[in-house]
Amino acid sequence: MVFDKFVEETRAWWSAYLRAVSSAQRTGNLDTKGVKVLYPNILLVTKCSGYYVAELIGATENFHGLTVKRHEERSIYRYMSQFDDSQPDPLLRLDGSCNGFRFLCLAHDADFNAIKSRFPHIELYESKLNRVGGHGSTIAFGDNFVSCMIENCVLVNRKENVFRCKSILSAYIIKSGASRTQLLELFTNTTRDNDVKGVHTVEEQERRLLIGGQLQSMVLFPNLRETTIGEFIKLHPEVIKAAFKTAHFEYEPYLEWLEHDGTCTDTAINPDLLVKRNDGYYDIYDLKTAVLDRKNLTKASRSRRRFIDYVEEGISQLANYREYFEYPRNAESAKAKYGIEVRDPRLVLVVGSWENIDVDEVNQACRKYHNVHVIDYDTVCQMFIGAS
């Protein structure tokens, strides 16, 4: 089966299924057992060497369809382990068709108390399998593997002393050589009992833990595009509102250059986020990736501390956005189009994670800039989860 066909069939099947679940809930024909039902809004489809993967991502109260995001990954084991494509010594090995498991935490040599400080959503998974001595992906696939499903699980991955958690609402994995019939068989078998699949069922107080965990999983997804992370944030505005304590923000406003110094060749700016402050003016945010391949986002000794090029480029882009608002015609246009007013904005770059951010070093590297702030995604998630 070609990848485009896999995407088309998966989108159509799960869109129809989730619409039916949503309709049943609206008409009172869904027994929620007193818990909150949250629906996915992103279908992330990934083409790996020899495998296709579909993940349902997101957590919203109403189902409004699935936004399809495509990704390519060289190895199914790097996809699962979040680190590399080494041959695993797994906790579980899957073979055959339509295998699967639900409501499990799978781990290798995990210290769950230490993990909880970075990934508090681990508390949502009471059933834990923790193997001593394994390495790489906690799941491996045998020679006779055809398809499987993973639902409401978290994979705790480890490399040396670094842990990463992959939070999964629903994932469907199939060999790329499988047929359409085998794909639909997987979906049909997954949903043949009376339990609803593909949705979250949580207590209201668990909602932020769940959403924060999903965002962390996306950020720690190897080579995932910035636009896919941005789409998740766009579809879950409560993350920005709670983490940055704002009543309003604009996502990717399109602002044309109507006035400049004559050297600008761009048509417009398109900042990721403009976030409203308490005084009514807006700060400017840019979303980068976690830069998983870098151990540190700064370089040189304290007296010469500076950021790596990837971060410097992000700060330069923010400075360009700030310059846009320094010209009256541009500022007037932004106010007329979006109601945005900018005055002495904070420039905030969201980049990196606790794995490669040192707060003291970041502050030292920021000394040469005016009102520039660098914050990592793990801290954003902590701010969101902990917001009152």
C-alpha positions in Angstrom: 0.0 0.0 0.0 1.4 3.4 -1.0 1.7 6.0 1.8 -0.8 8.4 0.3 -3.4 5.6 0.3 -2.6 4.8 3.9 -3.1 8.5 4.9 -6.3 8.8 3.0 -7.9 5.6 4.4 -6.8 6.4 8.0 -8.1 9.9 7.9 -11.4 8.9 6.4 -11.9 6.0 8.8 -11.0 7.8 12.1 -12.8 11.0 11.1 -16.0 9.0 10.5 -15.6 7.0 13.7 -14.9 10.0 15.9 -17.8 12.0 14.4 -20.1 9.0 15.3 -18.7 9.0 18.9 -19.2 12.8 19.2 -22.8 12.5 17.9 -23.5 9.8 20.4 -22.3 12.0 23.2 -24.3 15.0 22.1 -27.5 12.9 22.0 -26.9 11.3 25.4 -26.1 7.8 24.0 -22.6 7.7 25.3 -22.0 6.5 28.8 -19.0 8.6 30.0 -19.1 7.1 33.5 -18.8 10.7 34.9 -15.4 11.5 33.3 -14.4 14.1 30.8 -14.2 12.9 27.1 -11.6 14.7 25.1 -11.2 14.3 21.3 -8.0 14.4 19.2 -7.7 17.1 16.5 -4.4 16.1 14.8 -3.6 13.0 12.8 0.1 12.7 12.6 1.1 10.2 9.8 4.7 9.0 9.6 6.5 7.1 6.9 9.3 4.9 8.4 11.5 2.5 6.5 9.2 -0.6 6.2 6.4 0.8 8.4 3.6 3.4 8.4 2.4 5.0 11.7 -0.7 7.0 12.4 -1.1 8.8 15.7 -4.2 10.6 17.0 -3.0 13.7 19.0 -4.8 16.4 20.9 -7.4 16.9 23.6 -10.5 19.1 23.0 -14.0 18.9 24.3 -15.6 18.9 20.9 -14.7 17.0 17.7 -14.2 19.3 14.7 -12.2 17.0 12.4 -8.6 16.0 12.1 -5.8 18.1 10.8 -3.4 15.9 8.9 0.3 16.4 9.5 2.9 14.3 7.6 6.3 13.2 8.8 9.2 11.0 7.6 11.4 9.0 9.8 14.2 6.7 8.8 13.6 4.1 11.5 10.6 2.8 13.4 12.9 2.3 16.4 14.0 6.0 16.5 10.3 6.9 16.2 9.5 4.7 19.3 12.6 5.4 21.4 13.0 9.1 20.7 16.8 8.7 20.7 18.3 6.6 17.9 17.6 3.7 15.6 19.8 1.1 17.4 18.5 -2.4 17.5 16.6 -2.7 20.8 16.6 -5.2 23.6 12.9 -4.6 24.2 10.4 -5.1 27.0 7.8 -6.4 24.4 8.1 -8.0 21.0 5.1 -7.9 18.7 4.4 -10.3 15.9 1.3 -11.1 13.8 -1.7 -8.9 13.1 -3.9 -6.7 15.2 -1.9 -6.9 18.3 -2.2 -4.2 20.9 -2.3 -3.0 24.5 -3.9 -0.2 26.5 -3.4 1.9 29.7 0.3 0.8 30.2 3.5 2.6 31.1 6.5 0.7 29.5 10.0 1.5 30.7 13.6 0.4 31.0 15.4 0.9 34.3 13.2 3.8 35.2 13.4 5.9 38.3 9.8 7.1 38.3 10.2 9.6 41.1 13.0 11.3 39.1 11.0 11.1 35.9 7.9 12.7 37.5 9.7 16.0 38.1 10.1 16.6 34.4 7.1 14.6 33.1 4.3 14.9 35.7 1.8 13.3 33.4 3.5 9.9 34.2 1.1 9.9 37.3 -1.8 9.2 34.9 -0.5 5.7 34.2 -1.0 3.4 37.2 0.0 0.1 35.5 3.8 0.1 34.9 6.1 -2.5 33.4 9.7 -1.6 34.1 12.3 -4.0 32.7 15.8 -4.2 34.2 18.6 -4.5 31.7 16.7 -3.6 28.5 17.8 -0.8 26.1 16.5 1.1 23.1 12.9 1.0 22.2 10.7 -0.7 24.7 8.8 -2.3 21.8 10.3 -4.4 18.9 8.7 -5.9 15.9 9.2 -9.5 14.8 9.6 -11.0 11.3 5.9 -11.8 11.1 4.6 -8.5 12.3 1.8 -6.9 10.2 0.0 -4.5 12.5 -0.7 -3.3 16.0 -2.4 -0.6 18.1 -1.2 1.3 21.2 -3.7 3.2 23.1 -3.5 5.5 26.2 0.1 4.5 27.0 3.4 6.1 27.8 6.8 4.8 26.7 9.6 5.8 29.0 12.8 5.9 27.0 16.3 6.1 28.3 19.8 6.8 27.0 22.5 6.9 29.6 21.0 9.1 32.3 18.5 11.0 30.1 14.8 10.0 30.2 12.2 10.9 27.6 8.5 10.1 27.7 6.4 9.4 24.7 2.8 9.9 25.6 0.4 8.1 23.2 -3.4 8.6 22.9 -3.7 6.2 20.0 -1.1 4.9 17.6 -1.6 2.5 14.7 1.5 0.8 13.2 1.4 -1.3 10.1 4.0 -2.8 7.7 4.2 -0.7 4.6 3.6 -3.8 2.4 0.3 -4.5 4.0 -3.0 -4.2 2.1 -5.9 -1.9 2.5 -7.9 -4.8 3.8 -5.3 -5.5 6.5 -5.4 -1.8 7.5 -9.1 -1.7 7.8 -9.0 -5.0 9.7 -6.8 -3.3 12.3 -9.2 -0.4 12.8 -12.2 -2.7 12.9 -10.7 -5.0 15.4 -9.6 -2.1 17.6 -13.2 -0.7 17.8 -15.3 -3.9 17.8 -16.1 -3.9 21.5 -18.3 -1.4 23.3 -15.4 0.6 24.7 -14.8 3.8 22.8 -11.3 4.2 21.3 -9.3 7.1 20.1 -10.4 9.5 22.8 -9.1 10.6 26.3 -11.3 9.8 29.3 -9.9 11.8 32.3 -11.0 13.6 35.4 -11.2 17.4 34.9 -8.1 18.0 37.1 -6.0 15.7 34.9 -6.6 17.6 31.7 -3.6 19.9 32.0 -1.3 16.9 32.8 -2.5 15.2 29.7 -2.1 18.1 27.3 1.2 19.1 28.8 2.4 15.5 28.3 1.3 15.4 24.7 3.2 18.7 24.0 6.3 17.3 25.5 6.0 14.2 23.4 5.8 16.3 20.3 8.7 18.5 21.2 10.8 15.3 21.8 9.8 13.8 18.5 13.0 13.5 16.4 13.0 16.1 13.5 9.4 17.0 13.9 8.7 20.3 12.0 8.2 23.5 13.9 4.9 23.9 12.0 3.5 20.7 13.6 4.4 21.9 17.1 2.8 25.2 16.2 -0.3 23.5 15.0 -0.7 21.7 18.3 -0.4 25.0 20.2 -2.8 26.7 17.8 -5.4 24.0 18.5 -4.8 24.1 22.2 -4.8 27.8 23.0 -5.2 27.1 26.7 -1.4 26.3 26.8 -0.4 29.8 25.8 -3.1 31.5 27.9 -2.2 29.7 31.1 1.6 29.4 30.7 2.0 33.1 29.8 -0.9 34.4 31.8 -2.6 36.2 28.9 -6.2 36.7 28.0 -5.5 36.9 24.2 -2.8 36.0 21.6 -2.6 36.1 17.9 -1.2 33.0 16.2 0.8 33.6 13.0 -0.6 37.0 12.1 0.3 38.1 8.5 1.6 41.6 8.5 2.7 43.3 5.4 5.7 45.7 5.3 4.1 49.0 4.3 7.0 51.1 5.5 10.7 50.4 6.0 14.2 51.9 5.5 14.4 50.8 1.8 16.6 47.8 2.4 13.8 45.3 3.3 13.1 42.8 0.5 10.4 40.8 2.4 6.7 41.2 1.7 5.5 40.6 5.2 6.3 39.2 8.6 4.6 36.2 10.1 5.5 35.8 13.7 4.4 32.7 15.5 2.8 34.4 18.5 1.9 37.9 19.6 0.9 37.7 23.2 -1.1 40.4 25.0 0.3 41.8 28.3 -1.7 43.2 31.2 -1.1 46.7 29.9 -2.8 45.9 26.6 0.4 45.9 24.5 1.8 42.7 22.9 5.0 40.8 23.2 6.5 38.8 20.4 7.2 35.1 20.6 8.9 32.7 18.2 8.6 28.9 18.4 11.7 26.8 17.4 12.4 23.1 18.1 14.0 21.4 21.1 17.2 21.0 19.1 17.6 17.4 20.2 21.0 16.9 18.6 22.6 19.6 20.7 23.8 19.1 24.2 24.0 22.8 24.9 22.3 25.9 23.4 25.2 28.1 24.4 29.0 28.1 23.8 32.2 29.6 25.1 33.2 30.6 28.6 31.2 32.9 30.9 32.9 36.2 29.7 32.2 35.3 26.1 29.0 33.3 26.5 26.8 33.3 23.4 24.2 31.2 21.8 24.7 28.6 19.1 23.8 29.8 15.6 20.3 28.1 15.6 19.3 30.2 18.6 21.0 33.4 17.3 19.0 33.1 14.1 15.8 32.9 16.1 16.7 36.0 18.1 17.6 37.9 14.9 14.2 37.0 13.5 12.5 38.3 16.6 14.5 41.6 16.3 13.2 41.9 12.7 9.7 41.5 13.9 10.3 44.2 16.5 11.6 46.6 13.8 8.4 46.1 11.8 6.4 47.8 14.6 8.8 50.8 14.8 7.4 52.2 11.5 4.1 54.0 12.0 2.3 52.7 8.9 3.1 49.1 9.8 2.0 49.7 13.4 -1.3 51.3 12.2 -1.9 48.3 9.9 -1.4 45.8 12.6 -3.8 47.6 14.9 -6.4 47.9 12.2 -6.2 44.3 11.1 -5.7 42.5 14.4 -6.1 45.1 17.2 -2.4 44.7 18.0 -0.4 47.4 19.6 3.3 46.9 20.4 5.4 49.0 22.7 8.9 48.0 24.1 8.0 44.3 23.5 9.6 41.4 25.2 11.2 39.1 22.6 10.7 35.6 23.7 12.3 32.6 21.9 10.9 29.2 22.9 13.6 26.6 22.1 15.3 23.6 23.7 14.5 21.5 26.7 15.8 20.7 30.1 18.4 18.5 28.4 20.2 21.3 26.7 19.3 24.5 28.7 21.3 25.9 31.5 19.5 28.9 33.0 22.6 30.7 34.2 24.3 30.3 30.8 21.2 31.4 29.0 21.0 34.6 31.1 24.7 35.3 30.4 24.2 34.8 26.7 21.2 37.3 26.8 23.3 40.1 28.3 24.1 41.7 25.0 20.4 41.9 24.0 17.6 44.3 25.0 14.5 42.6 26.5 15.3 39.2 24.9 14.2 36.0 26.8 14.9 32.4 26.0 12.7 29.7 27.5 12.6 25.9 26.9 9.6 23.7 26.2 9.7 21.7 29.4 9.5 25.0 31.4 6.5 26.1 29.3 4.8 22.8 30.1 5.5 23.2 33.8 4.1 26.7 33.7 1.0 25.4 32.0 0.4 22.5 34.3 1.1 24.5 37.4 -0.9 27.6 36.4 -3.8 28.3 38.8 
